Amino acid sequence: MLYAVLCYNDESVTCTWSKEEDDRVMRDLTAVQRKYVEAGKLGPVARLLPTTAATTLRHGIGETIVIDGPFAETKEQLLGFYLIDCASLDEALGFARDLSSANPSAGSYEIRPLALYKPGELPI
């Protein structure tokens, strides 16, 4: 089964990392990813730019508006995601635990099963 592992954290923390801190975290996360890549289980991975670079299209009854940034009051922002092919939720949780161990800041990983609308088109 394919799972999306969504990475959340407080941008006020992660955006203040020095280049050295950011490089170290990315290196450690890449080490975690390597074993899943070698097993042919890891699909696309994306790191999102900060919410200050985002634009939201909000559709309401009778109108559609475009606004800068996300419009959600939350302490954590979606920072990126992984797509991974796992035999079970437990395996996906193990991957998220490994990511969490490689990242020194507090945050969360949401694990969500995927239903593909166009099976076979996802490069894993």
N, C-alpha and C positions, 0 to 999 in steps of 0.2 A: 504494500500500500504506500502511496505517496503521502508525505506529510509536509506541511509548511511549518517551519520553525521561525516564528516572528520574534525579533529581538527588540525589547523595550528598555529604555533607560532615560535618565534625566539629562537632557541636552546641556543644562547648565554645568554638569559635571564633565561629560565626555567632550564637549566643545572647548573646554579649558585645558585639556591635556596638552602637554608639551609635545613637540614632534617626536622626541625620544620615547615618551610614554605611549603615544599613539602607535609608533612603529613597533614597540615591544608587544602591545596587545594584539596588533594585527599579525605579528610573527607567531605569537602563541596560538592564536585562533587558526592560522594556516596550518600549524602542526596538528591540531585536532582534526581539521578538514582532510588532511593528507590520507589518513587511513581509510576514510570513507570514499575518497576519490579513487584510491587504489582498488577498493572493493567494488567499484562501479555503482555506488549507491548515492553519490552526491550529485545533484543537478545544479541549476543556476543558483548563484549566491549574489546578493546585491547589498551594498551599503548605501543607504539613502543620504542625500545631503540634508543639512539642517532644515527644520520646519520654516525658517525664515526664507528659504528658497522655494517654498511650496506655493501653489495656487490651488484654490478649491472652487469647483463648480457646484453650486448648491441649487438643486431643483426643488421648487415648491409648487403649490397649486397656483397656477396662473403666471408664475414668473420663474426665471432662471437667472441667478446672479453669479458673478465671478468675484472672488475675494482673495486677498493675499493671505497666504499661510493656511494652516488648518484652523478650524474654529471649534476646538474642543478644549475644555478646561480639564487638564490632567497634569499630573506631576511627571509622568513618563511619556516619552514620544516613541513612535515606531522608528527605529534606527536602521533596520535592514531585515533581510530574511534569507533563509536557506530552503531549498527543496531537496528532500531526501527520501529515498526509497527504502523503507524498513519493513521487516517481516511482522513487526508488532509495535504497539504503542510503547511497550517497555524498551524496545530498541531505540525508538525515537527519543524517549526520555533520557536514555543513556547518552545519546548524542548531545542533547541539551545540557545535561549535567557536565559533560566534558567541556562544552563551550563556556559554561558558567565558571568552571574551575580555571579556565584560561583568561578570564576577564576579571580583573581585580575590583571593579566597581560594582555597587549594588545595581540590580536591574532584574528583569524577568524575561523568560522565554515562554511564549505561548506555542503550544504544539497543537496543530489542527490538521485532521485528515483532509485530503483533497479529493474532490470528484471532478474528473476531467470531462470537459465538454467535447474535446477533440482528441480522443485517445490516440497515442502513437506519435503525436507531434511534439511532445516534450522531450528534449535531448538529455536523457540520463543514460 
